[in-house]
Amino acid sequence: MRHLVVYAHPYSESLNHSILETTVNALEKNGHEVVVRDLYALDFQPVLKPEDTAAMKAGKTPDDIKTEQEFISEAEVITFIYP
């Protein structure tokens, strides 16, 4: 199966990071394909800018949004790890 793990925590020493590592290791050990999207490492901005909204109204999705939509579309399972 294709798994997408959306991870959001600023500290690599956190319990959430341990959960991430355990999850990824267990899935990969069992033959699953895993993609992790670390929102802090990506400097993900969750608020749409006015120009993003205008572009989407015009039928042109901004590249950064399209990229994340593709990860979601390709996943069979999505897991969120966050505080």
MDTraj code that builds the backbone (N, CA, C; nanometers):
import mdtraj as md
import numpy as np

residues = "MET ARG HIS LEU VAL VAL TYR ALA HIS PRO TYR SER GLU SER LEU ASN HIS SER ILE LEU GLU THR THR VAL ASN ALA LEU GLU LYS ASN GLY HIS GLU VAL VAL VAL ARG ASP LEU TYR ALA LEU ASP PHE GLN PRO VAL LEU LYS PRO GLU ASP THR ALA ALA MET LYS ALA GLY LYS THR PRO ASP ASP ILE LYS THR GLU GLN GLU PHE ILE SER GLU ALA GLU VAL ILE THR PHE ILE TYR PRO".split()
xyz = np.array([
    [0.0830, -0.1189, 0.0000],
    [0.0000, 0.0000, 0.0000],
    [0.0873, 0.1250, 0.0000],
    [0.0327, 0.2317, -0.0557],
    [0.1014, 0.3604, -0.0582],
    [0.0492, 0.4469, 0.0567],
    [0.1382, 0.4775, 0.1493],
    [0.1034, 0.5574, 0.2661],
    [0.1623, 0.6973, 0.2534],
    [0.0826, 0.7952, 0.2899],
    [0.1289, 0.9329, 0.3026],
    [0.1204, 0.9674, 0.4502],
    [0.2321, 1.0085, 0.5085],
    [0.2336, 1.0528, 0.6478],
    [0.2577, 1.2036, 0.6473],
    [0.1606, 1.2764, 0.6975],
    [0.1719, 1.4218, 0.7097],
    [0.2133, 1.4482, 0.8543],
    [0.3337, 1.5012, 0.8693],
    [0.3945, 1.5200, 1.0008],
    [0.4162, 1.6679, 1.0281],
    [0.3803, 1.7107, 1.1500],
    [0.3984, 1.8517, 1.1859],
    [0.4417, 1.8641, 1.3312],
    [0.5698, 1.8837, 1.3501],
    [0.6232, 1.9138, 1.4831],
    [0.7602, 1.9768, 1.4652],
    [0.7900, 2.0834, 1.5402],
    [0.9160, 2.1537, 1.5187],
    [1.0398, 2.0882, 1.5801],
    [1.0218, 1.9898, 1.6699],
    [1.1367, 1.9355, 1.7424],
    [1.1620, 1.7887, 1.7088],
    [1.2836, 1.7581, 1.6707],
    [1.3189, 1.6197, 1.6355],
    [1.3326, 1.5300, 1.7581],
    [1.3329, 1.5879, 1.8771],
    [1.3427, 1.5092, 2.0004],
    [1.2055, 1.4859, 2.0645],
    [1.0991, 1.5162, 1.9945],
    [0.9649, 1.5083, 2.0510],
    [0.9081, 1.3656, 2.0471],
    [0.8047, 1.3438, 2.1271],
    [0.7310, 1.2173, 2.1219],
    [0.6712, 1.1988, 1.9831],
    [0.6225, 1.3067, 1.9242],
    [0.5651, 1.2968, 1.7896],
    [0.6675, 1.2462, 1.6886],
    [0.7926, 1.2894, 1.7019],
    [0.8964, 1.2421, 1.6098],
    [0.9225, 1.0927, 1.6310],
    [0.9191, 1.0479, 1.7549],
    [0.9340, 0.9046, 1.7832],
    [0.8190, 0.8255, 1.7222],
    [0.6984, 0.8802, 1.7311],
    [0.5822, 0.8151, 1.6691],
    [0.6017, 0.8073, 1.5185],
    [0.6516, 0.9147, 1.4587],
    [0.6790, 0.9157, 1.3148],
    [0.7773, 0.8056, 1.2778],
    [0.8903, 0.8001, 1.3472],
    [0.9926, 0.6991, 1.3160],
    [0.9389, 0.5580, 1.3323],
    [0.8650, 0.5339, 1.4398],
    [0.8080, 0.4013, 1.4641],
    [0.7096, 0.3640, 1.3546],
    [0.6257, 0.4578, 1.3168],
    [0.5260, 0.4342, 1.2124],
    [0.5922, 0.4006, 1.0793],
    [0.6876, 0.4833, 1.0378],
    [0.7556, 0.4625, 0.9099],
    [0.8307, 0.3290, 0.9105],
    [0.9030, 0.2997, 1.0175],
    [0.9783, 0.1742, 1.0250],
    [0.8868, 0.0531, 1.0179],
    [0.7755, 0.0563, 1.0908],
    [0.6821, -0.0569, 1.0904],
    [0.6193, -0.0762, 0.9532],
    [0.5801, 0.0327, 0.8890],
    [0.5185, 0.0214, 0.7562],
    [0.6171, -0.0326, 0.6538],
    [0.7382, 0.0237, 0.6529],
    [0.8388, -0.0208, 0.5561],
    [0.8795, -0.1661, 0.5806],
    [0.8886, -0.2056, 0.7077],
    [0.9227, -0.3438, 0.7430],
    [0.8196, -0.4416, 0.6874],
    [0.6951, -0.3949, 0.6766],
    [0.5869, -0.4788, 0.6254],
    [0.5621, -0.4589, 0.4762],
    [0.6575, -0.3960, 0.4077],
    [0.6524, -0.3865, 0.2628],
    [0.5689, -0.2741, 0.2055],
    [0.5314, -0.1788, 0.2869],
    [0.4516, -0.0667, 0.2379],
    [0.5419, 0.0446, 0.1853],
    [0.4898, 0.1182, 0.0907],
    [0.5585, 0.2367, 0.0388],
    [0.5157, 0.3561, 0.1243],
    [0.6125, 0.4327, 0.1744],
    [0.5814, 0.5431, 0.2652],
    [0.6438, 0.6729, 0.2149],
    [0.5617, 0.7775, 0.2107],
    [0.6083, 0.9121, 0.1803],
    [0.5743, 0.9984, 0.3003],
    [0.6739, 1.0698, 0.3518],
    [0.6524, 1.1602, 0.4652],
    [0.6605, 1.3038, 0.4146],
    [0.5597, 1.3823, 0.4498],
    [0.5604, 1.5256, 0.4197],
    [0.5720, 1.5973, 0.5538],
    [0.6921, 1.6446, 0.5843],
    [0.7215, 1.7138, 0.7094],
    [0.6909, 1.8619, 0.6880],
    [0.5798, 1.9070, 0.7434],
    [0.5327, 2.0421, 0.7158],
    [0.6277, 2.1503, 0.7658],
    [0.6978, 2.1250, 0.8752],
    [0.7958, 2.2232, 0.9236],
    [0.9176, 2.2270, 0.8316],
    [0.9660, 2.1118, 0.7903],
    [1.0823, 2.1071, 0.7002],
    [1.0496, 2.1710, 0.5649],
    [0.9242, 2.1593, 0.5234],
    [0.8808, 2.2181, 0.3962],
    [0.8492, 2.3670, 0.4083],
    [0.8505, 2.4190, 0.5304],
    [0.8083, 2.5562, 0.5570],
    [0.6675, 2.5796, 0.5022],
    [0.5822, 2.4818, 0.5262],
    [0.4448, 2.4838, 0.4776],
    [0.3681, 2.6026, 0.5347],
    [0.3008, 2.6754, 0.4478],
    [0.2189, 2.7895, 0.4867],
    [0.0721, 2.7509, 0.4686],
    [-0.0021, 2.7309, 0.5782],
    [-0.1392, 2.6807, 0.5674],
    [-0.2428, 2.7846, 0.5243],
    [-0.2041, 2.9108, 0.5207],
    [-0.2993, 3.0159, 0.4859],
    [-0.2830, 3.0518, 0.3385],
    [-0.3946, 3.0457, 0.2650],
    [-0.3896, 3.0846, 0.1248],
    [-0.3702, 3.2355, 0.1128],
    [-0.2825, 3.2729, 0.0214],
    [-0.2615, 3.4146, -0.0077],
    [-0.3680, 3.4587, -0.1085],
    [-0.3991, 3.5867, -0.1127],
    [-0.4982, 3.6343, -0.2095],
    [-0.4644, 3.5942, -0.3532],
    [-0.3343, 3.5959, -0.3876],
    [-0.2971, 3.5575, -0.5243],
    [-0.3203, 3.4081, -0.5510],
    [-0.3112, 3.3248, -0.4456],
    [-0.3428, 3.1818, -0.4616],
    [-0.4905, 3.1638, -0.4935],
    [-0.5730, 3.2334, -0.4170],
    [-0.7177, 3.2236, -0.4386],
    [-0.7553, 3.2742, -0.5775],
    [-0.6967, 3.3848, -0.6184],
    [-0.7254, 3.4399, -0.7516],
    [-0.6818, 3.3424, -0.8608],
    [-0.5665, 3.2816, -0.8445],
    [-0.5172, 3.1853, -0.9437],
    [-0.6112, 3.0657, -0.9543],
    [-0.6564, 3.0152, -0.8398],
    [-0.7463, 2.8989, -0.8427],
    [-0.8809, 2.9341, -0.9042],
    [-0.9304, 3.0547, -0.8773],
    [-1.0553, 3.0982, -0.9409],
    [-1.0401, 3.1046, -1.0916],
    [-0.9174, 3.1334, -1.1380],
    [-0.8895, 3.1412, -1.2817],
    [-0.8564, 3.0035, -1.3399],
    [-0.8629, 2.8997, -1.2553],
    [-0.8381, 2.7643, -1.3043],
    [-0.6926, 2.7218, -1.3043],
    [-0.6049, 2.7980, -1.2373],
    [-0.4626, 2.7649, -1.2343],
    [-0.4188, 2.7457, -1.0889],
    [-0.4057, 2.6211, -1.0501],
    [-0.3640, 2.5905, -0.9134],
    [-0.2149, 2.6182, -0.8981],
    [-0.1743, 2.6942, -0.7952],
    [-0.0320, 2.7200, -0.7719],
    [0.0461, 2.5890, -0.7558],
    [0.1709, 2.5895, -0.8000],
    [0.2529, 2.4686, -0.8012],
    [0.2672, 2.4032, -0.6644],
    [0.2857, 2.4843, -0.5586],
    [0.3045, 2.4241, -0.4264],
    [0.1781, 2.3519, -0.3797],
    [0.0636, 2.4049, -0.4117],
    [-0.0631, 2.3412, -0.3755],
    [-0.0847, 2.2163, -0.4600],
    [-0.0561, 2.2265, -0.5879],
    [-0.0720, 2.1125, -0.6781],
    [0.0164, 1.9952, -0.6346],
    [0.1381, 2.0241, -0.5918],
    [0.2297, 1.9196, -0.5461],
    [0.1689, 1.8417, -0.4307],
    [0.1161, 1.9128, -0.3311],
    [0.0580, 1.8451, -0.2150],
    [-0.0689, 1.7703, -0.2531],
    [-0.1473, 1.8238, -0.3444],
    [-0.2671, 1.7548, -0.3913],
    [-0.2300, 1.6227, -0.4596],
    [-0.1186, 1.6212, -0.5324],
    [-0.0745, 1.4991, -0.5993],
    [-0.0342, 1.3924, -0.4976],
    [0.0368, 1.4322, -0.3920],
    [0.0715, 1.3358, -0.2869],
    [-0.0550, 1.2755, -0.2268],
    [-0.1545, 1.3583, -0.2013],
    [-0.2800, 1.3099, -0.1442],
    [-0.3513, 1.2162, -0.2412],
    [-0.3567, 1.2529, -0.3669],
    [-0.4250, 1.1707, -0.4673],
    [-0.3606, 1.0339, -0.4860],
    [-0.2280, 1.0279, -0.4737],
    [-0.1562, 0.9030, -0.4960],
    [-0.1594, 0.8092, -0.3749],
    [-0.1934, 0.8609, -0.2581],
    [-0.1922, 0.7808, -0.1366],
    [-0.3171, 0.6934, -0.1259],
    [-0.2947, 0.5743, -0.0720],
    [-0.4075, 0.4865, -0.0396],
    [-0.4471, 0.5031, 0.1071],
    [-0.3505, 0.5434, 0.1882],
    [-0.3723, 0.5666, 0.3314],
    [-0.3022, 0.6965, 0.3686],
    [-0.3697, 0.7807, 0.4469],
    [-0.3103, 0.9054, 0.4933],
    [-0.3122, 0.9051, 0.6464],
    [-0.1968, 0.9315, 0.7054],
    [-0.1822, 0.9391, 0.8502],
    [-0.1310, 1.0775, 0.8870],
    [-0.1925, 1.1384, 0.9858],
    [-0.1497, 1.2685, 1.0358],
    [-0.0864, 1.2499, 1.1726],
    [0.0342, 1.3046, 1.1904],
    [0.1034, 1.3016, 1.3207],
    [0.1354, 1.4459, 1.3565],
    [0.0738, 1.4927, 1.4639],
    [0.0903, 1.6308, 1.5073],
    [0.0503, 1.6408, 1.6547],
    [0.0894, 1.7481, 1.7224],
    [0.0521, 1.7620, 1.8643],
    [-0.0978, 1.7830, 1.8811],
])
top = md.Topology()
chain = top.add_chain()
for i, resn in enumerate(residues, 1):
    res = top.add_residue(resn, chain, resSeq=i)
    for name in ("N", "CA", "C"):
        top.add_atom(name, md.element.get_by_symbol(name[0]), res)
traj = md.Trajectory(xyz[None], top)
